[in-house]
Amino acid sequence: MAANGTTSLPIIDFSKIIGPSISHSPEVLEESEMEKQKLFQAFVDVGFLQPFSHAKQFFALPESEKTKVETGESKGFHGWFSPSRTSGDFWHSDLKEAFDVGKENDAMRPNQWPEDWPEFRDDMNFFFEKCHEVHLVLLLRALAQQVGVDENSFEPHVDAKDHFFRVIYYPETSRAAFKDRLRASAHTDYGTLTLLFNDNSGGLQVRRTDGTWRPLVSWFNDRLLSTEHRVVEPDPKPDANDNIPDMVPARYAIAWLGQPNREALVETLEACCTSDSPKKYGPVYAGKHVVERLAYPHKKGQNTTTWSDNMQREKEKAAAAVPFLPAGGS
């Protein structure tokens, strides 16, 4: 599907997809399989897979070309990012590169684009918009209904589309390299919802955890928790001679990270508070926290599973370094 097409999102019945977790009847299993096929075809038709093709081409560019769109705090964290170049600890930084994209025409956090490659720009922007629709229409509205609040309750908090997505490249590397570092250190995300697209290279590990602030956690008063995850050495696959290769193939992934509006005041839903589970979080402005979390891996070369107030930089220093933050988010 071309990026300028008019295809709308198909209706996916997720209750059918997860039906086998409730019943193993032949009818339920058949409906689940058909809905999964429908979902996959939607990804193909709507254009969710095109960014993978672009990713392989972009990360194969010479470093001299990628540095033209290199990002950092002064550029709003949109563009190319390589921990091995920016980390203060090269020997333990994550084994990856990334390219971050936000909403187009954002004067405070503008995107950076490779020169003379309009298809890259068009398809990445199309992907951004369609993921926003999935995030809002299929997921946040469904979650709102589940806790008994109006399905449109979250829309005013995300309608500015202050999201971003990260196209991630884990280069081919030796198995020995995993003795000192990971492809992606253990971390939790820090927005509303994350849509994760992976190839079949393996290595992703997920475990449930708590103890970190995130808008969804705060809104739902810990009824929904942020999931800790990391990318490690994948299980070895013997070659044709039944030997384990010394090199681990490259891996590609895309993480679309839904975020509340920068000036959004995130407050716990009263519907999620009871006498047994009183309100656990005070109101928090989203913008500053997100920028602080984005800055961390640029400096450290890897992310963090936990976050506390003392990890925030001094307000004056952060404000001077981040001119694009609205006053309400400081």
C-alpha positions in Angstrom: 0.0 0.0 0.0 1.5 3.3 -1.0 2.1 5.8 1.8 -0.3 8.3 0.3 -3.1 5.8 -0.1 -6.4 6.0 1.6 -6.7 2.5 3.2 -8.3 2.7 6.6 -7.6 0.4 9.5 -9.6 -2.9 9.4 -11.6 -4.0 12.4 -9.7 -6.7 14.3 -11.6 -8.7 16.9 -8.9 -9.3 19.6 -11.4 -11.4 21.6 -11.3 -14.0 18.8 -7.5 -13.9 18.8 -7.2 -14.7 22.5 -10.3 -17.0 22.4 -8.2 -20.2 22.7 -7.0 -19.0 26.2 -10.6 -19.5 27.3 -11.9 -22.4 25.1 -10.2 -25.0 22.9 -13.3 -25.8 20.9 -12.6 -26.3 17.1 -14.8 -23.2 16.3 -12.9 -21.0 18.7 -9.5 -22.2 17.4 -10.6 -21.7 13.8 -11.9 -18.2 14.5 -8.6 -17.3 16.3 -6.5 -18.5 13.3 -8.6 -16.5 10.8 -8.4 -13.3 12.9 -4.6 -13.7 13.2 -4.4 -14.1 9.4 -6.6 -11.0 9.0 -4.3 -9.0 11.4 -1.2 -10.1 9.5 -2.7 -9.1 6.2 -3.7 -5.8 7.6 0.0 -5.1 8.5 0.9 -6.0 4.9 -1.8 -3.9 3.3 -1.7 -0.9 5.5 2.1 -0.6 5.4 3.4 -1.8 8.7 6.2 -3.9 7.1 7.7 -1.3 4.7 9.9 0.3 7.4 11.9 -2.9 7.8 13.0 -2.7 4.2 14.0 0.9 4.6 15.8 0.1 7.9 18.1 -2.4 6.2 19.0 0.2 3.5 19.5 3.0 6.0 21.7 1.2 8.4 23.8 -0.1 5.6 24.8 3.4 4.6 28.3 4.6 5.4 28.7 6.1 8.8 29.6 9.4 7.2 26.1 9.5 5.7 24.4 8.5 9.0 26.2 11.2 11.0 24.5 13.8 8.8 21.3 13.0 10.7 22.8 12.1 14.0 20.7 13.1 17.0 21.1 14.2 20.5 19.4 16.4 23.1 20.0 19.6 21.0 18.1 17.9 18.1 15.2 16.6 20.1 16.4 13.0 20.0 15.0 12.5 16.5 17.5 10.9 14.0 20.3 8.4 14.1 21.8 7.2 17.4 24.7 4.9 18.1 25.6 4.1 21.7 29.1 3.2 20.7 29.6 6.8 19.6 27.8 8.7 22.4 28.3 6.5 25.5 30.8 7.3 28.2 31.3 3.5 28.5 32.0 2.1 25.1 32.9 -1.4 26.3 29.6 -2.0 28.0 27.2 0.1 25.8 24.3 -1.7 24.0 25.2 -3.4 20.7 22.8 -1.5 18.5 22.1 1.5 16.4 18.7 3.3 16.2 16.8 5.9 14.2 14.1 7.8 16.0 11.1 9.4 14.2 8.4 11.6 15.7 5.4 13.4 14.2 6.2 15.4 11.1 6.4 19.2 11.1 7.0 19.4 14.9 8.8 22.7 15.3 10.0 21.8 18.8 11.3 18.4 18.0 11.8 18.2 14.2 12.6 15.0 12.4 15.8 14.5 10.5 15.7 12.7 7.2 18.3 11.2 4.8 18.9 13.3 1.7 17.2 12.5 -1.6 15.1 9.6 -0.2 11.4 10.7 -0.3 10.1 7.2 0.0 11.8 6.8 3.4 10.3 9.9 4.7 6.8 9.2 3.3 6.6 5.6 4.5 8.0 6.4 8.0 5.4 9.2 8.4 2.6 6.9 7.2 3.7 4.2 9.7 3.7 6.8 12.5 0.1 7.8 11.8 -1.3 4.3 11.5 0.4 3.2 14.7 -1.3 6.2 16.4 -4.6 4.9 15.2 -4.0 1.4 16.5 -2.7 2.9 19.8 -5.8 5.1 20.3 -8.6 3.3 18.6 -7.9 -0.4 19.2 -6.0 -0.2 22.5 -6.5 2.9 24.7 -10.3 3.0 24.0 -10.6 -0.7 24.9 -8.7 -0.2 28.1 -10.9 2.7 29.1 -14.0 0.6 28.6 -12.5 -2.2 30.7 -12.2 0.0 33.8 -15.6 1.6 33.3 -14.7 5.1 32.0 -15.7 6.8 28.8 -13.8 5.2 25.8 -12.6 8.7 24.8 -11.2 9.6 28.2 -7.5 9.3 27.0 -7.9 11.1 23.7 -7.3 14.6 25.1 -4.1 13.4 26.7 -2.6 11.9 23.4 -4.2 14.0 20.6 -1.0 16.1 20.1 0.7 12.9 18.9 3.8 13.5 20.9 4.8 9.9 20.3 8.0 8.6 18.6 9.1 5.3 17.2 12.6 3.8 17.1 13.9 1.7 14.2 16.6 -0.5 15.7 19.5 -2.3 14.2 21.5 -4.9 16.1 24.6 -5.5 13.9 26.1 -8.9 13.3 28.4 -9.6 16.2 30.5 -12.3 17.8 29.1 -14.5 20.5 32.1 -13.5 22.7 30.8 -9.9 22.6 27.8 -10.9 24.8 30.2 -11.6 27.7 30.4 -7.8 28.4 27.2 -6.4 27.1 23.7 -7.0 25.6 22.0 -5.9 22.4 19.6 -4.0 24.6 20.0 -3.8 28.3 17.0 -4.5 30.6 14.6 -1.6 30.7 11.0 -0.6 30.9 9.3 1.8 28.6 7.9 5.1 29.8 4.9 6.2 27.8 1.3 5.0 27.3 1.6 1.8 25.2 4.4 0.4 23.1 3.8 -1.4 19.8 6.7 -3.7 19.1 7.6 -5.2 15.7 10.4 -7.8 15.5 12.0 -10.0 12.9 12.5 -13.7 13.7 16.1 -13.4 14.9 15.3 -14.1 18.5 16.9 -12.8 21.7 14.0 -10.8 23.1 13.3 -11.6 26.8 10.3 -10.2 28.7 9.4 -10.4 32.4 6.8 -8.7 34.5 8.0 -6.1 36.9 6.9 -2.9 38.8 8.6 0.0 40.5 8.9 2.4 37.6 6.8 5.3 36.7 4.9 5.3 33.4 1.7 7.1 32.4 -0.2 3.9 32.0 0.8 2.7 35.4 -0.1 6.0 37.0 -3.5 6.2 35.2 -4.5 2.7 36.2 -3.0 2.8 39.7 -0.8 -0.2 39.1 -3.6 -2.4 37.7 -1.5 -2.3 34.5 2.3 -2.5 34.9 5.2 -1.7 32.7 7.0 -4.8 31.4 10.7 -5.2 31.8 12.4 -6.5 28.7 15.9 -6.9 27.1 17.6 -8.3 24.0 20.2 -10.9 24.7 22.3 -13.4 22.8 19.8 -15.5 20.8 19.7 -19.3 21.1 22.4 -20.7 18.8 21.4 -22.3 15.5 23.7 -25.0 14.2 24.8 -24.6 10.6 24.6 -27.2 7.9 27.5 -29.1 9.4 25.9 -29.0 12.9 28.4 -26.4 14.2 27.5 -23.4 16.2 28.7 -20.3 14.2 30.9 -17.8 16.0 29.0 -14.9 14.6 25.4 -13.9 15.5 23.3 -12.5 12.5 22.0 -9.0 12.5 18.6 -8.3 14.0 16.0 -5.6 13.2 13.1 -4.3 15.3 10.7 -1.3 15.5 9.3 0.0 18.8 6.5 2.6 18.4 6.3 4.3 21.8 3.0 6.0 22.5 3.4 9.1 24.7 1.0 11.5 26.4 1.0 15.1 25.2 4.1 16.9 26.6 1.9 19.3 28.7 -0.5 16.5 29.8 -1.0 16.2 33.5 -1.2 12.5 34.2 -3.6 11.7 37.1 -4.8 8.4 38.4 -8.3 7.4 37.3 -10.7 7.5 40.2 -12.3 4.3 38.7 -9.1 2.5 39.5 -9.0 3.5 43.2 -10.7 1.5 45.9 -10.5 1.2 49.7 -8.2 -1.8 49.2 -6.2 -0.1 46.5 -6.0 3.7 47.3 -4.4 6.1 44.9 -0.6 5.5 44.8 0.5 8.3 42.5 0.3 12.0 42.5 -0.2 14.1 39.3 2.8 14.3 37.0 3.5 16.3 33.9 4.6 14.0 31.2 7.0 16.1 29.1 10.1 16.5 31.3 10.1 12.9 32.5 10.1 11.6 28.9 13.0 13.9 27.9 15.0 12.8 30.9 14.5 9.1 30.1 15.5 9.7 26.4 18.7 11.5 27.5 19.8 8.7 29.8 20.8 6.0 27.2 22.6 8.7 25.1 24.9 9.3 28.1 25.1 5.8 29.6 25.0 3.8 26.4 22.2 1.7 27.8 18.8 2.1 29.4 17.6 1.5 32.9 14.9 -0.7 34.5 14.3 1.6 37.5 13.8 5.3 37.8 13.7 7.6 40.7 13.4 11.4 41.2 17.1 11.7 42.1 17.9 10.5 38.5 16.4 13.7 37.1 18.9 16.4 36.3 18.7 19.8 38.0 15.8 21.7 36.8 17.8 24.7 35.6 20.3 22.6 33.7 17.6 20.5 32.1 15.6 23.5 31.1 18.6 25.2 29.5 19.4 22.0 27.5 15.9 21.3 26.5 14.3 24.5 25.0 11.6 22.6 23.3 9.9 21.6 26.6 6.7 23.5 27.4 6.6 25.5 30.6 3.9 23.3 32.1 6.2 20.2 31.8 9.2 21.6 33.7 
